[in-house]
Amino acid sequence: METKSSAGGMPEEANGHVLVIDDDADIRASLDSLFRSADLRVTTFGDPSEFLESQLPPSPCCLVLDVRLRATDGLDFQKYLMESGANIPVIIITGHGDIPMTVKGMKAGAIDFLAKPFTEEAMLRAVSDALSASLRYAGEQKKLSETKLLYTSLSPREKEIMALVASGLMNKQIAGDLGLSLITVKIHRANVMKKMAAQSLADLVRLADLLDVRDHAITRYSTRK
């Protein structure tokens, strides 16, 4: 595994880390040089097994993956990564690309599909898009973790009321549905808003959707019996 340092003076993690899997040593060296010239960190691998033996770097990062590898098919490896939950944006490169291959790669979530020989500009543009996607995903995961932590502070009754409020039920409907007084529902609802740091009903609904705790079978016009 080869790890190179940023030459731009900026924190390396801020500029992104590009991982490359290609069994062609000349291609690896060329990409390594290109990415280092753009102040990116680079780690290259000759095959997927080397990649799997390493740890994913901190976000933002992306993977440049050749399709035709000696040991395996790059698209099959891309599919394996997706199914195993390795959320890393992938850029496919190939010297033998065709439309079905491109469609297969893009359907599996590839950020871009570049046919060799590609220009430096095209590769750097694809990497920029991939690193942006990596940053967005990291932000989404951070928000989800923070929201889950807030949700653990709710009592079982408050969780129940949050789900009903997010489903669009009015306080009177929730009171009837749960057999509670209207004032009790209002108190629980206020606690939910405060504990979840929700600024509005729309904000609470968004958080409920993020946690997937909203009962979509319940609506203001069709409550539980």
N, C-alpha and C positions, 0 to 999 in steps of 0.2 A: 504494500500500500504506500503510495507516495502522497505526502501532504505538503503543500506549498503555502508560503506565507504571502499575505497581501503586501504589495509594494507601494500602495497609495497613501499610507500613513493613517488611514481611517481604521476604526475597529473592524477586524475581519468579519466578525459575525454580522455586523451591520451591512456589509457588502454582499453577503451570501456565500454559500458553499456549493460548488458544482461537483457532482459525482459522475464519473464516466465509466461505462462498461463497454469495452471494444477489444476484440482479440487482435487487432492490428496495432502493433507497437508504434508505428509511424503516426497513425491517427491519434492515438493517446497522447503522444508527445506534442503533436500539432495543437490539439485542443487544450492541453495543459498550458502551453505557451500563450495561446489566445486568451484564455480566461485569466491567467496571471497578469496579462497586459491590461486587463480591464479591472484590476484590483479585486479579483474574486479568488476565494480559496478553492483549491482543486484537489480531488482525490481520484486516482484512476485505478481501474481493475481490469484484469485480462479476461475474467469470466464471472458469471453470477455467483459462483461459490465463494469467491474472494469477497464479493460485496456482502454476502450474507454473514460472513464471519466478522464483519466490522459493525460498529455502532453508527446509527444515523447521527449526523451532526445536529447541533441545535438549529432551529429555524432561523433564517430562511435557507432552504436548500432545495435542490432539484437533481434529477437524474437524466443524463444523456445516455441513451441505450441503443446500441446497434442491433439490428434485426437478426442478421446472420452471424451467429457465434458458433464456434467449433463444437462446443459442448451442448448447446441448446438453442432453441428458437427464442429470439428476443421478445417477440409478441407473447409467447407462452409465459415467459418470465414476467412480463408486464402484468399479465392476467393473474399470475400467482401473487404478485405484490399487492394488487388491488384486493384479491380475495383474502389475503392474510392481514389486511388492515394497515399496511404500510402506506400512510398517507403522504406520499412524496410525488410532486408533479414530475411527469416523465416527458422527455422530448425524444422521439424516435428518429434515428438516422439509418439510412440504408443506401446501398449502391444498386439495389435491385428492386426498387419500389414500384408497386403498381396500384391501381385503384382499390381492388379488394383488400390488399394489405393495408393501405391507408385507412380504409373504412374500419377494418378490424382494430387498428391501433387507436383511432380516434374514439371508437365506441368503448374501448377499454379505459378511456379517460386521458389519453395522451394530450398534452398541451399543444404540441406541434409535431409535424412529420416532415423531416427534411431529407431530400434526396441528395446523395453525394454526386458531384462536388457541390457543396453549399458555400455561400459567401460568408465571410466573417460577420458581416452586418446582419445577415439572416439568423445566424446562430446566436449572436449576442442579443438580438431582439427577442428570439424565442426564450432564451434564458431569463431575460428581464421579465417577460410575461410569467414564466414559471416561478420565479422567485416572488413575484407579487402575489401569485396564487398561494404560495407557501405561507407568506405573511398573513394573508386573509384567513387561511385555515387556522393558523396558530391563534389569531385574534378570536376566531369563533370558538375554539376549544377553551380559551381562557375565560371567555364570557360564560360558556356553559358550565365550567367548573365553579365559577363564582356564583352563578344562579343556583346550582345544586346545593352549594353550601348554605345559601340563604334559605332554601326550601327545607333543609333539615331543622331549621329553627322553628318551623310551624308545628303546632299541635295536630294530632290526627283530625280533629274537628275543623281546624283552620285549613288544612289541606283539602278536606272535603268541600268546604265553602269556596276555596279558591277555584276548584275545578268547576263548580256550579256558576260562580260569577263569570269566569272566563268563557263559559258556554252561553252566556247571554241572559241568564235568569235574573229577574228582579228580586229585590230583598224579600218582598211578600211571597214570591214563588218559592224561594229558598226556605223561608220559614215554614211554609206549608209542606214542602218536600221532606224536610228534616224533622218536623214536629217541634220547632223552636219558636220562641217569641220573636217578634220583629226587632225589638231592641237588642236581643241577644245576637241576632244575625248581623245587625249593624256594628256591634262591638267586635265580633269576630272578623268582619270584613275590614274594619279599620286596622285591626291588628295585622291582617294579611298584607294590606297595602304598605304598612310601616315596615314589617319584617322583610318583605320582598323588595323594599326600596322602590316601589312602583309609583311613578308620578301621575299616572292616569289609568283609567280602565283599559285603554288601548295598550298601555305599557304592560299591564298585568296579563292581558290576553297574549301578548307577544312572549312573555316569560313562560306562560303556561304551555304555549305551543313549543317553545324551546325545550321544555322539560317533558313534553308529550304527556301531560297530565289532564288535558281537557277531554271531556267525554263528548265526542262529536255526535253521539246518538241523542244527546239532550240539547234542546233548543228552547228559547223563550216560549215557543208555541207548542212544545211537546216535552213536558217534564216527565220525571219518573212517576210511576203509579205506586 
